[in-house]
Amino acid sequence: MNTKLPINLADLLRQRTVEGERIEYKMGWNPESVLHSLCAFANDFHNLGGGYIIIGMEERNGRPVLPPKGIDPDSIDAIQKELLNLGHHALQPNYHPLSASYVVEGKSVLILWVPGGETRPYRAKVSLAKDAREWAYYIRKQSSTVRARGDDERELLSLATTVPFDDRYNQSASLDDLSPRLIEDFLREVGSDLVEDARNLSMEALGRQMNIVGGPAEAAFPKNVGLLFFNEAPHRFFPATQIDVVWFPEGPGGDRFDEKIFQGPLARMTREALDFIQRNYLKETVVKHPDRAEAERFWNFPYAAIEEAVVNAVYHRSYEVRESIEVRITLEDLVVLSFPGPDRSIRMEELRVGKAVSRRYRNRRIGEFLKELDLTEGRSTGIPKILKVMEENGSPAPEFETDDDRTSFLIRLPVHQQALQEATPQVTGQVTGQVTGQVTEQIHKLLRTVEGEMTRGELQAALGLAHRDYFTEAYLQPALEAGLIEMTIPDKPRSSKQKYRLSAAGMALVKQ
């Protein structure tokens, strides 16, 4: 079957969104070699999502050599028929890849997309000779296809009937639960050639080409990964599929907190949560030094670290566990909590220094889509990046925690210490006529903003601050406690008619 791939061909050849170990190049059509590679990718030993076989192109040091050697375009139909026969008679259980022919720099190449199989383990004929009867299991080891032996074979057999959750059919849903608009938007964003045909294909045909629909022709069902990315309300199928952003202005032990819940397709939910955090809780500080021209710049929390932590939680959480991802923010830290914890094959002491490499991924298909959308790089790079950007920002080292049973995973990003000093009220006591102690930069800004009598909302808007609690904690309350701002109705501090004005000490400080 010739089709189009839900991936940009140029990106595939540049290996921008697919690791080299998931691509195998073949100069020409060698059915026995291709068969063994099909078997290896279908077994998906490390839960990486299968792979791609590109026929008609040689490689050098893991990279394609361009222009390609190419194959005779008249031979493509015959190759596809032979592939169909191999899938029936030389692979057990039966397995059939998706194929697509392309012209690259004037030469025809055939690309086989081989997703991880749903009925693994698979075995293939060792030889296609007429009298050959030996069968064997094949797996990928780094960038090579090898025969599984010893411990590898035993581990592969233990994966029998174990299909990752995101790649399973969902029999409580129907194809009508997949949104054509969301699918088309995704294909357009990643630059897939399939977008041109999407509107003319049935949902079943389109879904099968994208590997988000499975099952026999008479009973096709969406896969869980399809519902997570291409349904407007995936929490209906997977309760607690959401990100809770919680702000504690008084700290976790305080009486007040603000909560914002994000739901929807995984990519949209993730982006909206990150955008909300960036707009409301991230602040850049600029410190000028008299002894040098360059000012010092840093953030209370570097955005890149938050992005990696949140996307890591979306990628690696279990969607069978009814616990949401929680982002808890205080003046002192930002914490991302998800369930469950890292795979037991990961040693926490290695993870904390950025050297842990996962042997097997929990959600291989979710990772594929997140990578296509440039939301993650994959391949265990998230933790090292968090460590790097926190250090570059001058922040304290992040903390990573789990329990002995790996039931949860917590990433804590401490606030930059100098940003904490600026955000913490440092003027206390009642001051009359003069100012004592240290006045924070936030108080200075507030005093310069006050004109006559103003409401809280007017002051907050004049300062361009979106979050009420942050304004109150960092600006208004410290100025009131310092005696630099006073209420127009002090006997009724919660009055709807309450306004604020400069006190005598505040006016003196402004003049000074």
Secondary structure, DSSP 8 states (H G I E B T S, - for coil): -B---SS-HHHHHHTSSS-GGGEEEESS--HHHHHHHHHHHHH-TT-S--EEEEET--EETTEE-SS-----GGGHHHHHHHHHHHHHHTEES----EEEEEEETTEEEEEEEE---SS---EEES--STT---EEEEEEETTEEEE--HHHHHHHHHTTT---GGGSB-TTS-GGGS-HHHHHHHHHHHT-TTHHHHTTS-HHHHHHHTT-EES-GGG-EEBHHHHHHHSS-GGGTSTT-SEEEEE-TT-TTSS--EEEEE-SSHHHHHHHHHHHHHHHH--EEEE--TT-SS-EEEESS-HHHHHHHHHHHHHHS-TTS---EEEEE-SSEEEEEESS---TTS-HHHHTTT----SS-S-HHHHHHHHHTTS---TT-HHHHHHHHHHHTT----EEE--TT---EEEEEE--HHHHHHHS----S---SS--S---HHHHHHHHH--SSB-HHHHHHHHT---HHHHIIIIIHHHHHTTSEEESSTT-TT-TT--EEE-HHHHHHHH-
